[in-house]
Amino acid sequence: MNITAVLRDSFDVMKKNWVLFVPFLAAFVLMALISLVTVGSMVPFGDFESMGTMSQKEAIGAAGTSFMVFFIMMVLSGIIGLLAHGMTITMIDDALKTEKATLSGGWHKTLQNIVPLLIAAVLVGLIVSVGFILLVLPGIVAIFFLMFSIIAVITDQTNGFSALAHSARTVFRNIKATIVLFLVLIALGVLFTIVSVILGLIPILGVILSIAASAIFGVYTTIFLVISYNNLETQPDTQPDATV
């Protein structure tokens, strides 16, 4: 697999389909609103002076309420993020197959696959979390072998459990190409981090530019992964040519 060609093709798909940015930006706005509402609802519990006059029972109740509000916020944000990611992958898949991506088509197909998406996301999250608890390295290995799981749900129309197997099998069969691919993703992540830090130094405008940079990074890397997965599935590297 020629990584340079995949990077170039990913840029072309992004350039021709600006609608791919909508799910990411919509999810960002919704999660920002949820965060504001959550913080606002927790303000009364952040008044330490008044908490000092609470009884032990009231303090426990306040702490429990704060935890529940935070938990609900995390669940809602996770679901919104998963829907946006699923929509983006679905629309990329449509763009690659029909050269046309639509929000309605992306939304409809994502809802059809919401159960396997949730299953795959939860399984990957649990496996990676356990891996990071076990001295970090197993978590990185888990990310490496499961990085195509969500994509497999959409492109292969498979269930959440099989999607993990599809991802691991694809990586194992194309180990040299996927190692190069993984290193490219890390390099893109480092570049994005540097750009974000620089943009963060710009007052006010830097926030807007950082959001734009996040959208570009998120959409571009997703396109890159979808195209890479399709290439590796249709043209497996029996003698890997992971050229750059």
C-alpha positions in Angstrom: 0.0 0.0 0.0 1.4 3.4 -1.0 0.9 5.6 2.0 1.6 8.8 0.0 -1.2 7.9 -2.4 -3.6 7.3 0.4 -2.7 10.6 2.0 -3.2 12.4 -1.3 -6.5 10.6 -1.9 -7.7 11.4 1.6 -7.1 15.1 0.9 -9.0 14.9 -2.4 -12.0 13.3 -0.7 -12.0 15.9 2.0 -11.7 18.8 -0.4 -14.6 17.6 -2.6 -16.9 16.8 0.3 -17.1 19.7 2.8 -20.3 18.2 4.2 -18.1 15.7 6.0 -17.3 18.4 8.5 -20.9 18.9 9.6 -21.2 15.9 12.0 -18.0 16.8 13.8 -18.9 20.5 14.2 -22.5 19.7 15.2 -21.2 17.2 17.8 -18.7 19.8 19.1 -21.5 22.4 19.5 -23.8 19.9 21.3 -21.1 18.7 23.6 -20.1 22.3 24.4 -23.8 23.1 25.3 -24.1 20.0 27.5 -20.9 21.0 29.3 -22.2 24.5 29.9 -25.5 23.2 31.3 -23.7 20.6 33.4 -21.3 23.2 34.9 -24.2 25.5 35.5 -26.2 22.8 37.3 -23.1 22.0 39.5 -22.4 25.6 40.5 -24.5 25.3 43.7 -22.4 22.3 44.8 -19.2 24.3 44.1 -19.9 26.8 46.9 -17.5 25.5 49.5 -18.6 28.1 52.1 -22.2 26.8 52.0 -21.0 23.2 51.9 -19.3 23.9 55.2 -22.6 24.4 56.9 -24.1 21.2 55.4 -24.8 18.1 57.5 -23.0 14.9 56.5 -26.1 13.6 54.9 -26.6 16.7 52.8 -22.9 16.7 51.8 -23.2 13.1 50.6 -26.3 13.9 48.7 -24.7 16.9 47.0 -21.6 14.8 46.1 -23.9 12.0 44.7 -25.9 14.5 42.6 -22.6 16.0 41.2 -21.3 12.6 40.3 -24.6 11.7 38.6 -24.7 14.9 36.6 -21.1 14.3 35.5 -21.9 10.7 34.6 -24.9 11.7 32.5 -22.8 14.3 30.7 -20.1 11.8 29.9 -22.7 9.2 28.6 -24.4 11.9 26.4 -21.1 13.2 25.1 -20.0 9.7 24.3 -23.2 8.9 22.4 -23.1 12.1 20.5 -19.4 11.6 19.6 -20.1 8.0 18.4 -23.1 9.2 16.2 -20.9 11.9 14.7 -18.1 9.4 14.1 -20.4 6.9 12.6 -22.0 9.5 10.3 -18.6 10.6 9.2 -17.5 7.1 8.3 -20.8 6.3 6.6 -20.6 9.5 4.5 -16.9 8.8 3.6 -17.9 5.3 2.5 -20.7 6.8 0.4 -18.3 9.3 -1.1 -15.8 6.6 -2.0 -18.5 4.4 -3.6 -20.8 6.9 -5.2 -18.7 10.1 -5.1 -21.6 11.7 -3.2 -22.0 12.1 0.5 -25.3 13.4 2.1 -26.2 14.2 5.7 -29.6 12.4 5.4 -27.9 9.2 4.0 -25.2 9.3 6.7 -27.8 9.8 9.5 -30.1 7.1 8.3 -27.4 4.5 7.8 -25.8 5.4 11.2 -29.0 4.8 13.0 -29.4 1.5 11.3 -26.0 0.5 12.7 -26.3 2.1 16.1 -26.4 -1.1 18.1 -23.3 -2.7 16.6 -21.6 0.7 16.8 -22.3 0.9 20.5 -21.2 -2.7 21.1 -17.9 -2.2 19.1 -17.2 1.2 20.8 -17.8 -0.3 24.3 -15.7 -3.4 23.7 -12.8 -1.4 22.2 -13.0 1.1 25.1 -12.9 -1.7 27.7 -10.1 -3.6 26.1 -8.0 -0.5 25.5 -8.6 0.8 29.1 -7.6 -2.6 30.6 -4.6 -2.6 28.4 -3.5 0.9 29.6 -4.0 -0.2 33.2 -1.6 -3.1 32.5 1.5 -1.0 32.0 0.3 1.1 29.0 2.0 -1.0 26.3 -0.9 -3.5 26.0 -3.2 -0.6 25.5 -1.2 0.7 22.6 -1.1 -2.8 21.1 -4.9 -3.0 21.5 -5.4 0.4 19.8 -3.2 -0.8 16.9 -5.1 -4.0 16.3 -8.6 -2.6 16.9 -8.2 0.8 15.1 -10.5 -0.4 12.2 -13.3 -1.8 14.4 -15.8 1.1 14.0 -15.0 1.4 10.3 -15.6 -2.4 9.9 -19.1 -2.0 11.4 -20.1 0.5 8.7 -18.2 -0.8 5.6 -18.6 -4.5 6.2 -22.1 -4.2 7.7 -21.1 -6.6 10.5 -22.0 -6.8 14.2 -20.0 -5.2 17.0 -18.2 -8.4 18.0 -17.2 -9.5 14.5 -16.0 -5.9 13.8 -13.2 -6.3 16.3 -12.2 -9.6 14.7 -12.2 -8.0 11.2 -10.0 -5.2 12.4 -7.5 -7.5 14.1 -7.4 -9.9 11.1 -6.8 -7.0 8.7 -3.9 -5.6 10.8 -2.4 -9.1 11.3 -2.5 -9.9 7.6 -1.0 -6.5 6.7 1.3 -6.0 9.6 4.1 -4.1 7.9 1.7 -1.7 6.0 -0.3 -1.1 9.2 2.8 -0.3 11.2 3.7 2.4 8.7 0.1 3.6 8.7 0.0 3.7 12.5 3.3 5.7 12.6 1.8 8.2 10.1 -1.2 8.6 12.3 1.1 9.3 15.3 3.0 11.9 13.2 -0.2 13.6 12.1 -1.3 13.7 15.8 2.0 15.3 16.8 1.7 17.9 14.0 -1.9 18.6 15.1 -0.8 19.1 18.7 1.9 21.5 17.7 -0.5 23.5 15.5 -3.1 23.5 18.4 -0.5 24.8 20.9 0.5 27.6 18.5 -3.1 28.6 17.7 -3.9 28.5 21.4 -1.5 31.4 21.9 -3.7 33.7 19.7 -6.3 35.5 21.8 -10.0 34.8 20.9 -9.4 34.0 17.2 -7.1 31.2 18.3 -10.2 29.3 19.8 -12.0 29.4 16.5 -8.9 28.4 14.6 -8.3 25.5 17.0 -11.8 24.2 16.4 -11.3 24.4 12.7 -8.0 22.6 13.0 -9.6 19.9 15.2 -12.3 19.4 12.5 -9.7 19.1 9.7 -7.6 16.7 11.7 -10.6 14.5 12.8 -12.2 14.3 9.3 -8.9 13.9 7.5 -7.6 11.1 9.7 -11.0 9.3 9.5 -10.9 9.4 5.7 -7.3 8.2 5.8 -8.3 5.2 7.9 -11.3 4.3 5.8 -9.4 4.4 2.5 -6.5 2.4 4.2 -8.9 -0.2 5.4 -10.6 -0.6 2.1 -7.2 -0.9 0.3 -5.9 -3.5 2.8 -9.2 -5.5 2.5 -9.4 -5.5 -1.2 -5.6 -5.8 -1.9 -4.0 -7.6 1.1 -0.3 -7.4 1.3 1.0 -10.9 1.0 4.4 -9.3 0.6 3.7 -5.9 2.1 4.8 -2.9 0.1 4.2 -0.2 2.7 5.8 2.5 0.6 5.7 6.2 1.5 
